[in-house]
Amino acid sequence: MTVSAGQSLSRLDPEPIPRRDVLGLFALWSMASALLFATGGMLRLPKAAVLPSPAKRFRTVLPATLQPGEAFVPPGRAVALFRDAEGTYAISTVCTHLGCIVRPTADGFECPCHGSRFARDGDVTRGPAPRALSWLAVSLRGDTIVVDEEATVPAGTKVTA
Amino acid sequence: MSGAENGPGLQQFLGNLRAAPRRFVDTMCRTGRPSTDRTRSGFVFGNVFLHLHSVRTHRWSLRWSTTAGLGLATLGAFLITLVTGVLLMFYYKPYPDVAYDSMKDIHFIVPTGRFVRNIHRWAANLMVVTVILHMARVFYTAAYRAPREFNWLVGMALLVMTLGLSFTGYLLPWDQLAYWAITIGANIAQSPREVTDALNITSVFDPGGLQRLLLLGSDTVGEEALIRFYLLHVMLLPLVAGALMAVHIWRIRKDGGLAKPADVDARLGPPPEGVYPVFTEAPAKTYHLAAIVRGRTPVVGHGPEQTVPSMPHLFYAELAVLMLTVFVCTALALVSDAPLKELANPLVPENPAKAPWYFLGLQELVAFSAFMGGIGIPTIVLAGLGLIPYLDREEAGTGVWFGGSGGWPLVRRSLVVGLAAALLIESIAIRFGWLREWFPEIPQLVITAINPGTILTLVYGWYSVWLVKRFQSTRAGALGLFTCFLCGFVVLTTIGTYFRGPNWEFFWSPADWPGH
């Protein structure tokens, strides 16, 4: 940029911007946007497209002696299964607050981490949990039960054979 | 070849060999031994590591009570974690279950492994303590003021880096403590969902889910999460923290050294007789500057602006602080072992699952509502702290402990207010429960937003605005706010550490915990 004596230096002045300035600004801004674009592209990498977690669908068999209202927790799964006169249902035992595993108790569930309590149908009764425990999709194939931990269903959905 | 020709050559060779150690030292120092003012200056600016310092240091900066060496102790602790961390990397394997086995190897088999891990752990803890104390020192001596505002912000970024380094290191042992602390931490990152869920927009706008996904690389804490935390812990965060530290230290010098009170000369008085060399090559002649300098003619017999050579005065002081840091870390490492619980079990949470002590204040807030306690209030606190140097543009009291309007009496009163407010709100929440117990049908958004911490933040904010009006001074408001923030931090951390047991219930003592 050429500056002659008496001419103001500020770009804020309402004088027409010399052509060389326009080109210079254009170069700077295109470099800045290219950098921004490249950074965005690099940040795209850490966002996993495929989640490497184990399969969320599993089969299990309820013990014959399971009483209505009594929870059955299949080994290695964060799910509580119930069976009563209306049918079979599954409630996730992952706390909706911060992801701890809740414990089935006589009158519902309790979370060991921050003291959230849930009713037998998963509704929050105490503590910081923002949502009720999720009910999970269940299907029956004879005695075998297939539970899908990824598919939630409305609370109260019970399945009969 | 004859012996007569060998004689002087061999003697020269032997002479050079004898002189080699001395010449090595001379060539290393470049400017010779630091014995005069000139060579002392050369000692500083001729050395790539030392030249971050200025050649001469103000006597005010060397007083113990100016800084208590807290910033340097933080740097020292960081360097100790770097060295011990690299040593631990010889054996640590970042893969689930294998990680836990390698931790056991380090603890039980590797020579000095347990000791080195203990030092690493204690240095990390010490770094958190000193970085908070350093921040308090800078605040209470009003050293964040112009032209040092930006360095205060760099310092805050370093505080976040320090906590991030500690948090990412917490997962690596892959024991129960690690697993559940990180599960909770990752779900706090996801907690903006509480708000988006309540507004029913999670399907289109889900920053919480994105944060958790980026942190864990999966939907559970597993191998992807471990390798990410490892990468952050040993590479990304140390690099960023190191770069920020370089900027932080460089800016001290560029911003004019440590903050000094305006009447520093009067406060310091003339240098004591014993201090040598104050300025060994002091000008013996009086400069005739009477036309521009008021008062007596300057610079006869003592150094300009009350400075002494950095070598040896500053460097010996720094060395003493660094050695004290090393001593504290090793002593603690000898006395107390870093914990290692049983192998992580993704189905059985630790009860109580506690984060490291410096996050237990946050965990106390999170136990009322995750988003406000884990993200909302920390963001408000960081924004408030960052704004302080831009809002307080006063000049009175810079460089003096509790300087500015109000001074120590105001800080004392703020301590009472801050402690009382935090204890009162916590007692209410512990004794009578919180919103859901009082109004079971209350909308979730209200529970999310109104955390005991929210009330506490509002009380503190209102109190400091009142102080601004009462004293007609922003510094008074800042003094009150910062003191209250420290009080809240201490109260919440203490309750989270000592008074919370299984199911995060209140117990007066761990002896009252139900057995399991």
Interface residues (C-beta under 8 A of the other chain):
Chain A: P46 K47 A48 L51 P52 S53 G76 R77 A78 H97 L98 G99 C100 I101 E110 C111 P112 C113 H114 G115 V124 T125 R126 G127 P128 P130 R131
Chain B: W180 T183 I184 A186 N187 I188 S191 E194 D197 A198 L210 L213 L214 G217 S218 D219 T220 G222 E223 E224 R228 P346 L347 V348 P349 E350 N351 P352 A353 Q363 V366 A367 F368 S369 A370 G433 R436 E437 P440 Q444 I447 T448 P502 N503 W504 E505
